[in-house]
Amino acid sequence: MYRVERWKEVYPPNAAMLRQIMISEGYKVYQWSDRPSTVYPMHKHNNEQSHWIISGSLELTIENVGTFVLNPGDRDFMPAGTYHSARVVSEEPVVYLIGEK
């Protein structure tokens, strides 16, 4: 089941720290960035994924679930085969970690 965890810390997210957490959870991790207004149409991935936002904001629409805006520190968990679209909604580029299992 798709889910989102909101950032509750008082300090901003640290990419190196978040990367280590994802690696310890068994993810292969890489950093990605998209410019404002970038759109990815509805698609799916064969692997389980997790997106952890470092800066900027990303809107994800999950088929049959809903639409979520992920802000710095927010993280999602997306099962393999989940149909989704994505759109950068911040005026700055969005920078995020993508973990795949």
C-alpha positions in Angstrom: 0.0 0.0 0.0 1.3 3.5 -0.9 2.1 5.7 2.0 3.7 9.0 2.9 5.7 9.9 6.0 5.9 13.6 6.8 9.1 15.3 8.1 8.6 16.1 11.8 12.2 17.2 12.7 13.0 20.8 13.5 16.2 20.6 11.4 16.2 20.5 7.6 16.8 17.2 5.9 20.4 16.1 5.3 20.9 14.2 2.1 23.9 12.1 3.4 22.1 11.1 6.5 18.9 10.2 4.7 20.9 8.2 2.1 22.5 6.1 4.9 19.1 5.4 6.4 17.8 4.2 3.0 20.9 2.0 2.3 20.5 0.5 5.8 16.9 -0.4 4.8 18.2 -2.3 1.7 17.6 0.3 -1.0 19.9 1.1 -3.9 19.9 4.9 -3.7 20.6 7.7 -6.1 20.0 11.5 -6.1 17.8 13.1 -8.7 16.7 16.6 -9.5 14.0 18.1 -11.7 13.3 21.6 -12.8 10.2 23.6 -11.9 7.1 22.5 -14.0 8.7 19.1 -14.9 5.9 16.5 -15.4 6.1 12.8 -15.6 2.9 11.2 -17.0 1.2 8.2 -15.5 3.7 5.2 -15.4 4.8 2.4 -13.1 8.1 0.8 -12.0 8.9 -2.9 -11.7 10.7 -2.3 -8.4 9.6 -1.0 -5.0 10.6 2.7 -4.7 10.9 5.3 -2.0 11.3 9.0 -2.7 12.8 11.3 0.0 12.7 15.0 -0.7 15.8 17.1 0.1 14.6 20.5 -1.3 11.7 21.8 -3.4 8.3 20.2 -3.7 7.0 17.2 -5.7 3.3 16.4 -6.4 2.6 12.7 -6.9 -0.8 11.4 -8.1 -1.2 7.7 -7.2 -3.9 5.8 -9.2 -6.9 4.9 -7.1 -5.3 6.5 -4.0 -5.0 10.2 -4.3 -2.6 13.2 -4.8 0.1 14.1 -2.4 2.6 17.0 -2.2 6.0 16.0 -0.8 8.0 18.8 0.8 11.6 18.8 2.2 12.0 15.8 4.5 8.8 14.1 3.4 9.2 10.5 2.2 6.9 8.1 0.4 6.9 4.3 0.0 5.6 3.0 -3.4 5.1 -0.7 -4.0 6.2 -2.1 -7.3 3.7 -1.8 -10.1 2.0 1.3 -8.6 0.7 3.6 -11.4 1.6 7.2 -10.6 2.4 10.6 -12.2 4.7 13.3 -10.8 4.9 17.1 -11.2 7.4 19.6 -9.7 5.2 22.2 -7.9 7.9 24.4 -6.4 9.4 27.5 -8.0 12.9 25.9 -7.4 14.2 22.6 -8.6 13.2 19.6 -6.6 16.1 17.5 -5.3 15.3 14.0 -3.9 16.7 10.6 -3.2 15.2 7.7 -5.0 15.6 4.3 -3.4 14.9 1.1 -5.3 14.6 -2.5 -4.0 
